[in-house]
Amino acid sequence: MANDLLYTRLVVSKSLSWQLAVVMLLVALVPLAAAGYLTLDLLERSARDQVAVHQVQIAQAGAAMVRHYIREGQTRLKLIATRLPQGKDPDEIGRQLDRQMDPPGIFLEIGLIDVQGKPEVLAQSQQRDYTTVLTTNNPGNRSFSPRLNQQVTQWDNRMANIDVPLRGGEFIADILEIVKDVPALPISVPGPEKRVLTGNLDFRPVSTLLSSIAGSEQVSLLDGAGNQVGPATRGTPDPGRRRRLLITRTPVGVGSLTIAVSEEEDLAFAPFHDARRRATVWFGLAAVLALGLATLVSRRVVRPVETLSRAAHELAAGNLAARSGIEREDEIGQLAKAFDHMAAAVQQLDRLKGDFVAHVSHELRTPLTSAKVTLANVQEGIGGKESLTRVQDDLDRLIRMVNELLDIARIEAGLQLAKQETNLGDLVQSAAESLRPLAKVALDVSGRGDVIELDPARVQQIVLNLVDNAIKYAKSRVHVETKGREVRVTDDGPGVPAGDRERIFEKFSRVETGPKPPGAGLGLSIARKLAQLHGATLTCEGHTFVLRF
């Protein structure tokens, strides 16, 4: 009897122990499971929001680049049309087109079409590699012209390329013309003497432009027929793995051209997947460790993640000043710091974009307004040749600023230097002397330089910029001196105050020390970037700019 009672007590005791253990485990697991679910859900939504915002930003940046590239081509083609000689000598027109194609890189082909009767190609200029591609892969809409020794398009007056310019408009194709692997965008503008000037805009550089903004994403350009330029990506996709893609499409704003940004879902959500694996591991450990840790972990994990999610939603809604406000040293704190850093970077990028647009708009508006007013006066019979000279000066200013913007874009995209052994003194002497006819003050060039490895064209651009800048501000003289590996350009102008000697090298930055000179404030920024590409330094010492190799 006593043995049976002892046995019963042991069984009951053991049963209650397991029941209590199970209850405690359930009490610990339920809130922990709920917290884990909320955490993962919030992290996933936050990750999706961030990926969506990032893809939209990349797509908009790509669309802006492509629009700018096309507008640059239109502007260049219209400028060429105004420079073509009058008359009907095809050979002279062809030579002029060849000169306008230099430097190559933006147009694959330019042609002048006579539309009196059946359209005829009077003159045409092509890049050499494009001529080779057309010769070896003759598309169906072209035939060989013995007179031009090139493949020419078979034009028809009903084609929009011809019809739109004849009615005074500017034509941009919806569909890329792709021969072999060379994509081109046909455009055309009215030419001289009621002719049409056509051009095939080289779209191979578009892949380079898109790759400059691609991270792990793939950035492509699509036309109305589904032809694709790209994808541009910095990653290396695995061809043997099935991929689920997150895709964002944004119209370029020119015809039916579209920017498509895609990214592998696994790659985009890698931080989320990593967080989910960690959550699973910690969930198992917490289930073993005890009831009290469940509530603590839940509160410690969920609340900051909710804060981070709210901040992500505010950022996605356009509040670029949103921050998490989380100060912790664990993984969530690191995630919060990374989020805050990303938000600050996005806000800075937005501010820089706004400043850039404001500066460019301001600089473009002044010469354009001046040219418009002057032309209006000419139309009303007020003013004569001097008015057209002012218009020409305004256009030269616009072209100079556009060229400077292109130089900055090329440098920031990774300009490749063509270095060679060059005598620095001779190069500086030649560059400075080329500005002597334009100098209204005394220009003194002296000194000897070492023979060093550099890109002559880019260093000449630096020297021309410095000397031209000194001439604008000098009162009576400019002195250019070369000593070994150092070039010093000194003027007797008002000089640069000590507090502004670094700021003047920023884009669109100018110091008001006298009458405002023409220009957009880009020259010194370009000069310093080119110097840095050579491993050199460019500094300001008040009245002197010093270039040291």
VEXDREN-2710 file (C-alpha; in Angstrom, 1 decimal):
% VEXDREN-2710
k/r/px/py/pz
1/MET/0.0/0.0/0.0
2/ALA/2.8/2.4/0.9
3/ASN/4.7/1.5/-2.3
4/ASP/1.6/2.1/-4.4
5/LEU/1.1/5.6/-2.9
6/LEU/4.8/6.5/-3.4
7/TYR/4.5/5.3/-7.1
8/THR/1.4/7.4/-7.6
9/ARG/3.0/10.5/-6.2
10/LEU/6.1/10.1/-8.4
11/VAL/3.9/9.7/-11.5
12/VAL/1.8/12.8/-10.6
13/SER/4.8/14.8/-9.8
14/LYS/6.4/13.9/-13.1
15/SER/3.3/14.6/-15.0
16/LEU/2.8/18.1/-13.4
17/SER/6.5/18.9/-14.1
18/TRP/6.1/18.2/-17.8
19/GLN/2.8/20.0/-17.9
20/LEU/4.3/23.0/-16.2
21/ALA/7.3/22.9/-18.6
22/VAL/5.0/22.7/-21.6
23/VAL/2.8/25.6/-20.3
24/MET/5.9/27.7/-19.6
25/LEU/7.3/26.9/-23.1
26/LEU/3.9/27.7/-24.7
27/VAL/3.7/31.0/-22.8
28/ALA/7.2/31.8/-23.9
29/LEU/6.7/30.7/-27.5
30/VAL/3.3/32.4/-28.3
31/PRO/4.4/36.0/-27.7
32/LEU/7.8/35.2/-29.2
33/ALA/6.2/33.7/-32.3
34/ALA/3.9/36.7/-32.7
35/ALA/6.9/39.1/-32.3
36/GLY/8.9/37.1/-34.8
37/TYR/6.0/37.2/-37.3
38/LEU/5.6/40.9/-36.9
39/THR/9.3/41.5/-37.1
40/LEU/9.7/39.6/-40.3
41/ASP/6.5/41.2/-41.8
42/LEU/7.7/44.7/-41.0
43/LEU/11.2/43.9/-42.3
44/GLU/9.8/42.5/-45.5
45/ARG/7.6/45.5/-46.1
46/SER/10.4/47.9/-45.2
47/ALA/12.7/46.0/-47.6
48/ARG/10.1/46.1/-50.4
49/ASP/9.5/49.8/-49.8
50/GLN/13.2/50.5/-50.0
51/VAL/13.7/48.4/-53.1
52/ALA/10.8/50.1/-54.8
53/VAL/12.0/53.6/-53.9
54/HIS/15.5/52.8/-55.1
55/GLN/14.4/51.3/-58.4
56/VAL/12.2/54.3/-59.1
57/GLN/15.1/56.7/-58.4
58/ILE/17.4/54.7/-60.7
59/ALA/14.8/54.6/-63.4
60/GLN/14.2/58.3/-63.2
61/ALA/17.9/59.0/-63.3
62/GLY/18.3/56.7/-66.3
63/ALA/15.4/58.4/-68.1
64/ALA/16.9/61.9/-67.4
65/MET/20.3/60.7/-68.8
66/VAL/18.7/59.3/-72.0
67/ARG/16.5/62.5/-72.5
68/HIS/19.6/64.7/-72.1
69/TYR/21.5/62.5/-74.6
70/ILE/18.7/62.8/-77.2
71/ARG/18.3/66.5/-76.7
72/GLU/22.1/66.9/-77.1
73/GLY/21.8/65.1/-80.4
74/GLN/18.9/67.3/-81.5
75/THR/20.8/70.4/-80.6
76/ARG/23.9/69.3/-82.4
77/LEU/22.0/68.3/-85.5
78/LYS/20.1/71.6/-85.6
79/LEU/23.4/73.5/-85.2
80/ILE/24.9/71.5/-88.1
81/ALA/21.9/72.4/-90.2
82/THR/22.6/76.1/-89.7
83/ARG/26.2/75.7/-90.6
84/LEU/25.8/73.9/-93.9
85/PRO/26.8/75.9/-97.0
86/GLN/24.2/77.3/-99.4
87/GLY/24.2/76.0/-102.9
88/LYS/24.0/72.5/-104.4
89/ASP/27.6/71.3/-104.5
90/PRO/27.3/67.8/-102.9
91/ASP/31.0/67.4/-102.4
92/GLU/31.4/70.6/-100.4
93/ILE/28.3/69.7/-98.3
94/GLY/29.9/66.2/-97.8
95/ARG/33.1/67.7/-96.6
96/GLN/31.3/70.0/-94.3
97/LEU/29.4/67.0/-92.8
98/ASP/32.7/65.2/-92.3
99/ARG/34.0/68.1/-90.4
100/GLN/30.8/68.3/-88.3
101/MET/31.2/64.6/-87.4
102/ASP/34.4/65.4/-85.6
103/PRO/34.8/64.4/-82.9
104/PRO/32.9/61.2/-83.4
105/GLY/30.8/59.6/-80.7
106/ILE/27.4/61.1/-80.8
107/PHE/26.3/60.4/-84.5
108/LEU/26.8/57.3/-86.5
109/GLU/25.6/58.9/-89.6
110/ILE/24.5/62.4/-90.9
111/GLY/22.9/62.9/-94.3
112/LEU/21.4/65.8/-96.3
113/ILE/18.3/64.8/-98.3
114/ASP/16.9/66.7/-101.3
115/VAL/13.1/66.3/-101.3
116/GLN/12.5/67.9/-104.7
117/GLY/10.6/65.0/-106.3
118/LYS/11.8/61.6/-105.1
119/PRO/14.0/62.1/-102.0
120/GLU/17.7/61.8/-102.9
121/VAL/20.7/61.7/-100.6
122/LEU/22.9/64.6/-101.7
123/ALA/25.6/64.1/-99.1
124/GLN/26.3/61.7/-96.3
125/SER/28.9/61.2/-93.6
126/GLN/29.3/58.0/-91.5
127/GLN/31.6/56.8/-88.8
128/ARG/34.1/54.3/-90.2
129/ASP/33.0/51.4/-88.0
130/TYR/29.3/52.1/-88.9
131/THR/30.2/52.0/-92.6
132/THR/31.8/48.6/-92.1
133/VAL/28.8/47.3/-90.2
134/LEU/26.3/48.5/-92.9
135/THR/28.5/47.0/-95.6
136/THR/28.8/43.6/-94.0
137/ASN/25.2/43.5/-92.7
138/ASN/23.2/45.5/-95.3
139/PRO/19.7/46.1/-93.9
140/GLY/16.7/45.8/-96.2
141/ASN/16.0/49.5/-96.3
142/ARG/19.4/50.5/-97.7
143/SER/21.3/50.3/-101.0
144/PHE/24.8/51.0/-102.0
145/SER/25.5/54.4/-103.6
146/PRO/28.6/54.4/-105.9
147/ARG/28.7/58.2/-105.8
148/LEU/28.9/58.3/-102.0
149/ASN/30.6/54.9/-101.7
150/GLN/28.3/54.2/-98.7
151/GLN/25.1/52.4/-97.9
152/VAL/22.2/54.9/-98.0
153/THR/18.6/54.7/-96.9
154/GLN/15.8/54.5/-99.5
155/TRP/13.8/57.5/-98.5
156/ASP/10.1/58.3/-99.3
157/ASN/8.2/61.5/-98.9
158/ARG/5.6/59.7/-96.8
159/MET/8.1/58.6/-94.2
160/ALA/7.8/60.6/-91.0
161/ASN/11.6/61.2/-91.1
162/ILE/11.0/63.3/-94.2
163/ASP/7.5/64.5/-93.8
164/VAL/7.8/66.0/-90.3
165/PRO/10.9/68.2/-91.0
166/LEU/9.3/69.4/-94.3
167/ARG/6.4/70.8/-92.2
168/GLY/8.9/72.6/-89.9
169/GLY/9.0/70.0/-87.1
170/GLU/11.7/67.8/-85.6
171/PHE/11.5/64.1/-85.9
172/ILE/12.5/61.5/-83.3
173/ALA/11.9/57.8/-84.0
174/ASP/10.0/55.5/-81.7
175/ILE/12.0/52.5/-82.7
176/LEU/15.7/52.0/-82.7
177/GLU/17.5/51.0/-85.9
178/ILE/19.8/48.1/-84.9
179/VAL/22.3/46.7/-87.4
180/LYS/24.2/43.8/-86.0
181/ASP/24.8/44.9/-82.4
182/VAL/24.9/48.7/-83.2
183/PRO/21.8/50.6/-82.0
184/ALA/20.9/53.9/-83.5
185/LEU/18.0/56.4/-83.0
186/PRO/17.0/58.1/-86.3
187/ILE/16.3/61.8/-85.9
188/SER/15.8/64.6/-88.5
189/VAL/15.5/68.4/-88.6
190/PRO/14.7/70.9/-91.4
191/GLY/17.8/71.6/-93.5
192/PRO/18.9/74.6/-95.7
193/GLU/16.9/75.3/-98.9
194/LYS/13.9/73.2/-97.9
195/ARG/16.0/70.1/-97.5
196/VAL/16.1/67.6/-94.6
197/LEU/19.1/66.8/-92.4
198/THR/18.9/63.3/-91.0
199/GLY/21.1/61.7/-88.4
200/ASN/21.5/58.3/-86.7
201/LEU/22.2/59.0/-83.0
202/ASP/24.7/56.4/-81.6
203/PHE/23.0/54.7/-78.7
204/ARG/26.0/52.5/-77.7
205/PRO/27.1/55.1/-75.2
206/VAL/23.6/54.8/-73.6
207/SER/24.7/51.4/-72.1
208/THR/27.7/53.1/-70.5
209/LEU/25.5/55.9/-69.1
210/LEU/23.0/53.3/-67.7
211/SER/25.8/51.2/-66.2
212/SER/27.1/54.2/-64.3
213/ILE/23.9/54.2/-62.2
214/ALA/23.4/50.4/-62.0
215/GLY/24.3/48.7/-58.8
216/SER/23.1/45.1/-58.4
217/GLU/20.1/46.1/-60.6
218/GLN/19.9/45.6/-64.4
219/VAL/19.1/48.9/-66.2
220/SER/17.8/48.6/-69.8
221/LEU/16.4/50.9/-72.4
222/LEU/13.4/49.6/-74.4
223/ASP/11.8/51.1/-77.6
224/GLY/8.3/50.8/-79.0
225/ALA/9.1/47.6/-80.8
226/GLY/10.7/45.9/-77.8
227/ASN/14.3/46.4/-78.9
228/GLN/16.6/46.6/-75.9
229/VAL/19.8/48.5/-75.2
230/GLY/21.4/46.9/-72.2
231/PRO/20.9/45.4/-69.7
232/ALA/23.6/47.3/-67.9
233/THR/24.6/45.7/-64.6
234/ARG/27.6/45.6/-62.3
235/GLY/26.7/42.2/-61.0
236/THR/27.3/38.8/-62.6
237/PRO/24.1/36.8/-62.9
238/ASP/24.1/33.0/-62.6
239/PRO/22.7/31.7/-65.9
240/GLY/21.9/28.3/-64.3
241/ARG/19.6/29.6/-61.7
242/ARG/15.9/30.4/-62.2
243/ARG/15.4/34.0/-61.1
244/ARG/12.4/36.0/-59.9
245/LEU/12.8/39.6/-60.9
246/LEU/11.4/42.8/-59.4
247/ILE/10.9/45.2/-62.3
248/THR/10.1/49.0/-62.5
249/ARG/9.5/50.7/-65.8
250/THR/9.6/54.5/-66.3
251/PRO/8.9/56.3/-69.6
252/VAL/11.9/58.4/-70.9
253/GLY/9.5/61.1/-72.0
254/VAL/10.6/60.8/-75.7
255/GLY/8.3/58.8/-77.8
256/SER/7.8/55.3/-76.5
257/LEU/11.3/54.8/-75.1
258/THR/11.2/53.3/-71.6
259/ILE/13.8/52.6/-68.9
260/ALA/13.4/49.2/-67.2
261/VAL/15.1/48.5/-63.9
262/SER/15.1/44.9/-62.7
263/GLU/16.7/43.1/-59.8
264/GLU/16.7/39.5/-58.6
265/GLU/14.3/39.2/-55.7
266/ASP/16.7/37.0/-53.8
267/LEU/19.5/39.6/-54.2
268/ALA/17.2/42.5/-53.4
269/PHE/15.9/40.9/-50.2
270/ALA/19.2/39.3/-49.1
271/PRO/19.3/41.4/-45.9
272/PHE/15.7/40.4/-45.2
273/HIS/16.5/36.7/-45.8
274/ASP/19.5/37.0/-43.6
275/ALA/17.4/38.6/-40.8
276/ARG/14.8/35.8/-41.2
277/ARG/17.5/33.2/-40.7
278/ARG/18.8/34.9/-37.6
279/ALA/15.3/35.3/-36.2
280/THR/14.8/31.6/-36.6
281/VAL/18.0/30.7/-34.8
282/TRP/17.3/33.1/-32.0
283/PHE/13.7/31.8/-31.8
284/GLY/15.0/28.3/-31.1
285/LEU/17.5/29.5/-28.5
286/ALA/14.9/31.6/-26.8
287/ALA/12.5/28.7/-26.6
288/VAL/15.1/26.7/-24.7
289/LEU/16.3/29.5/-22.5
290/ALA/13.1/30.5/-20.8
291/LEU/9.7/32.3/-20.4
292/GLY/11.1/35.7/-19.3
293/LEU/13.3/36.2/-22.3
294/ALA/10.3/35.9/-24.7
295/THR/8.7/39.1/-23.6
296/LEU/12.0/41.0/-23.4
297/VAL/13.1/39.9/-26.9
298/SER/9.7/40.7/-28.3
299/ARG/9.7/44.2/-26.9
300/ARG/13.3/44.8/-27.8
301/VAL/12.9/43.7/-31.4
302/VAL/9.4/44.7/-32.4
303/ARG/9.3/48.3/-31.3
304/PRO/12.5/49.5/-33.1
305/VAL/11.5/47.7/-36.2
306/GLU/8.1/49.3/-36.2
307/THR/9.9/52.7/-35.8
308/LEU/12.2/51.8/-38.7
309/SER/9.2/50.7/-40.8
310/ARG/7.4/54.0/-40.1
311/ALA/10.5/55.9/-41.0
312/ALA/10.8/53.9/-44.2
313/HIS/7.1/54.7/-45.1
314/GLU/7.7/58.4/-44.5
315/LEU/10.7/58.3/-46.7
316/ALA/8.8/56.5/-49.4
317/ALA/6.0/59.1/-49.1
318/GLY/8.5/61.9/-49.8
319/ASN/9.6/63.0/-46.3
320/LEU/13.3/62.9/-46.9
321/ALA/14.0/64.2/-43.4
322/ALA/12.6/61.1/-41.8
323/ARG/15.0/59.3/-39.5
324/SER/14.6/56.2/-37.2
325/GLY/16.0/57.9/-34.1
326/ILE/17.2/54.5/-32.8
327/GLU/20.5/54.5/-30.8
328/ARG/21.6/50.9/-30.3
329/GLU/24.7/48.9/-30.8
330/ASP/23.1/45.6/-31.8
331/GLU/22.1/44.3/-35.3
332/ILE/18.9/46.4/-35.3
333/GLY/20.9/49.4/-34.3
334/GLN/23.3/48.8/-37.2
335/LEU/20.3/48.4/-39.5
336/ALA/18.9/51.7/-38.1
337/LYS/22.2/53.4/-38.6
338/ALA/22.4/52.1/-42.2
339/PHE/18.8/53.3/-42.8
340/ASP/19.6/56.7/-41.4
341/HIS/22.7/56.9/-43.5
342/MET/20.8/55.9/-46.6
343/ALA/18.1/58.5/-45.8
344/ALA/20.7/61.2/-45.3
345/ALA/22.3/60.2/-48.6
346/VAL/19.0/60.3/-50.4
347/GLN/18.2/63.7/-48.9
348/GLN/21.6/65.0/-49.9
349/LEU/21.2/63.6/-53.4
350/ASP/17.8/65.4/-53.7
351/ARG/19.3/68.6/-52.5
352/LEU/22.2/68.4/-54.9
353/LYS/19.8/67.6/-57.7
354/GLY/17.7/70.6/-56.8
355/ASP/20.8/72.9/-56.6
356/PHE/22.1/71.5/-59.9
357/VAL/18.7/72.1/-61.7
358/ALA/18.4/75.6/-60.2
359/HIS/22.0/76.5/-61.2
360/VAL/21.6/75.2/-64.7
361/SER/18.2/76.7/-65.2
362/HIS/19.5/80.1/-64.0
363/GLU/22.5/79.9/-66.3
364/LEU/20.5/78.8/-69.3
365/ARG/17.7/81.3/-68.7
366/THR/19.8/84.4/-68.9
367/PRO/21.3/83.9/-72.4
368/LEU/18.1/82.4/-73.8
369/THR/16.1/85.4/-72.5
370/SER/18.7/87.8/-74.0
371/ALA/18.6/86.0/-77.4
372/LYS/14.8/86.0/-77.4
373/VAL/14.5/89.7/-76.7
374/THR/17.2/90.5/-79.2
375/LEU/15.5/88.5/-81.9
376/ALA/12.2/90.1/-81.1
377/ASN/13.8/93.5/-81.6
378/VAL/15.2/92.3/-84.9
379/GLN/11.8/91.1/-86.1
380/GLU/10.4/94.5/-85.2
381/GLY/13.1/96.3/-87.1
382/ILE/15.0/97.5/-84.1
383/GLY/18.7/96.8/-84.3
384/GLY/20.8/95.3/-87.0
385/LYS/24.0/93.3/-87.4
386/GLU/25.1/94.1/-83.9
387/SER/21.9/92.5/-82.5
388/LEU/22.7/89.3/-84.3
389/THR/26.2/89.5/-82.8
390/ARG/24.7/89.5/-79.3
391/VAL/22.6/86.5/-80.2
392/GLN/25.7/84.7/-81.5
393/ASP/27.5/85.6/-78.1
394/ASP/24.5/84.2/-76.2
395/LEU/24.6/81.0/-78.2
396/ASP/28.4/80.7/-77.8
397/ARG/27.8/81.0/-74.0
398/LEU/25.2/78.3/-74.1
399/ILE/27.4/75.9/-76.1
400/ARG/30.3/76.6/-73.8
401/MET/28.3/75.8/-70.7
402/VAL/26.9/72.6/-72.3
403/ASN/30.4/71.5/-73.2
404/GLU/31.6/72.1/-69.7
405/LEU/28.6/70.1/-68.3
406/LEU/29.6/67.3/-70.7
407/ASP/33.2/67.5/-69.6
408/ILE/32.1/67.1/-65.9
409/ALA/29.8/64.2/-66.8
410/ARG/32.7/62.4/-68.7
411/ILE/35.1/63.0/-65.8
412/GLU/32.7/61.7/-63.2
413/ALA/31.8/58.7/-65.4
414/GLY/35.5/57.7/-65.5
415/LEU/37.5/59.6/-68.1
416/GLN/40.4/57.6/-69.5
417/LEU/43.6/59.6/-69.9
418/ALA/45.8/59.2/-73.0
419/LYS/49.2/59.7/-71.2
420/GLN/52.5/60.2/-73.0
421/GLU/55.9/61.6/-72.3
422/THR/55.5/65.4/-72.7
423/ASN/57.6/68.5/-71.9
424/LEU/55.5/70.4/-69.4
425/GLY/57.2/73.8/-70.2
426/ASP/56.6/73.5/-74.0
427/LEU/53.0/72.4/-73.4
428/VAL/52.3/75.4/-71.1
429/GLN/54.1/77.8/-73.5
430/SER/51.9/76.6/-76.4
431/ALA/48.7/76.8/-74.5
432/ALA/49.3/80.3/-73.0
433/GLU/50.5/81.7/-76.4
434/SER/47.3/80.6/-78.0
435/LEU/45.4/83.0/-75.8
436/ARG/47.6/86.0/-76.4
437/PRO/45.5/87.4/-79.3
438/LEU/42.5/87.4/-76.9
439/ALA/44.4/89.0/-74.0
440/LYS/43.6/92.7/-73.3
441/VAL/46.5/92.8/-70.7
442/ALA/50.2/92.0/-70.8
443/LEU/50.8/88.2/-70.9
444/ASP/54.2/87.0/-69.8
445/VAL/55.2/83.3/-70.2
446/SER/58.5/82.0/-68.8
447/GLY/60.3/79.1/-67.2
448/ARG/61.3/75.5/-68.2
449/GLY/59.5/72.3/-67.4
450/ASP/60.3/68.6/-66.9
451/VAL/59.4/65.9/-69.3
452/ILE/56.6/63.9/-67.5
453/GLU/53.9/61.4/-68.4
454/LEU/50.6/63.2/-68.9
455/ASP/47.6/63.6/-71.2
456/PRO/48.6/66.7/-73.3
457/ALA/45.1/67.6/-74.3
458/ARG/43.7/67.5/-70.8
459/VAL/46.7/69.4/-69.2
460/GLN/46.4/72.0/-72.0
461/GLN/42.7/72.3/-71.0
462/ILE/43.7/73.0/-67.4
463/VAL/46.3/75.6/-68.5
464/LEU/43.9/77.3/-70.9
465/ASN/41.3/77.5/-68.2
466/LEU/43.6/79.0/-65.6
467/VAL/45.2/81.6/-68.0
468/ASP/41.8/82.6/-69.5
469/ASN/40.5/83.0/-66.0
470/ALA/43.5/85.2/-65.0
471/ILE/43.0/87.4/-68.2
472/LYS/39.4/88.0/-67.2
473/TYR/40.3/89.3/-63.8
474/ALA/43.7/90.9/-64.3
475/LYS/44.1/94.7/-64.3
476/SER/47.3/95.0/-66.3
477/ARG/49.3/91.8/-66.5
478/VAL/49.2/88.0/-66.3
479/HIS/52.4/86.0/-65.6
480/VAL/52.6/82.2/-66.4
481/GLU/55.7/80.5/-65.0
482/THR/56.8/76.8/-65.3
483/LYS/59.4/75.3/-62.9
484/GLY/60.1/71.6/-63.3
485/ARG/56.8/69.9/-62.4
486/GLU/55.0/73.1/-61.3
487/VAL/53.0/75.7/-63.1
488/ARG/52.0/79.1/-61.6
489/VAL/49.5/81.5/-63.1
490/THR/49.5/84.9/-61.5
491/ASP/47.4/88.0/-62.2
492/ASP/47.2/91.5/-60.6
493/GLY/43.5/91.4/-60.2
494/PRO/41.5/91.6/-57.0
495/GLY/42.5/88.0/-55.9
496/VAL/40.5/85.4/-54.1
497/PRO/39.8/85.9/-50.4
498/ALA/41.3/83.2/-48.1
499/GLY/37.8/81.9/-47.1
500/ASP/36.8/81.2/-50.7
501/ARG/40.0/79.5/-52.0
502/GLU/38.5/76.1/-51.8
503/ARG/34.9/77.0/-52.6
504/ILE/35.8/78.3/-56.1
505/PHE/36.6/74.8/-57.2
506/GLU/33.0/73.7/-56.6
507/LYS/30.6/73.5/-59.5
508/PHE/28.7/76.7/-60.2
509/SER/30.7/78.6/-57.6
510/ARG/32.0/82.1/-58.3
511/VAL/33.5/84.7/-56.0
512/GLU/32.2/88.3/-56.4
513/THR/35.4/90.3/-56.4
514/GLY/34.5/92.7/-59.2
515/PRO/32.4/92.8/-62.4
516/LYS/30.8/89.4/-63.0
517/PRO/32.6/87.6/-65.9
518/PRO/30.8/85.4/-68.4
519/GLY/30.6/81.7/-67.6
520/ALA/28.8/79.2/-65.4
521/GLY/31.4/78.7/-62.8
522/LEU/32.4/75.2/-64.1
523/GLY/35.9/75.8/-65.4
524/LEU/37.9/75.6/-62.2
525/SER/35.9/72.5/-61.1
526/ILE/36.8/70.8/-64.4
527/ALA/40.4/71.9/-64.1
528/ARG/40.8/70.5/-60.5
529/LYS/39.1/67.2/-61.5
530/LEU/41.5/66.8/-64.5
531/ALA/44.4/67.6/-62.2
532/GLN/43.3/64.9/-59.7
533/LEU/43.0/62.4/-62.6
534/HIS/46.7/63.0/-63.2
535/GLY/47.5/62.6/-59.5
536/ALA/48.3/66.4/-59.4
537/THR/47.1/69.2/-57.2
538/LEU/45.5/72.5/-58.1
539/THR/45.4/75.2/-55.4
540/CYS/44.7/78.9/-55.1
541/GLU/47.0/81.3/-53.3
542/GLY/45.0/84.4/-53.7
543/HIS/46.4/86.0/-56.9
544/THR/48.1/82.7/-58.0
545/PHE/46.8/79.3/-59.1
546/VAL/49.4/76.6/-58.7
547/LEU/49.4/73.2/-60.6
548/ARG/51.8/70.7/-59.2
549/PHE/52.5/67.2/-60.7
END
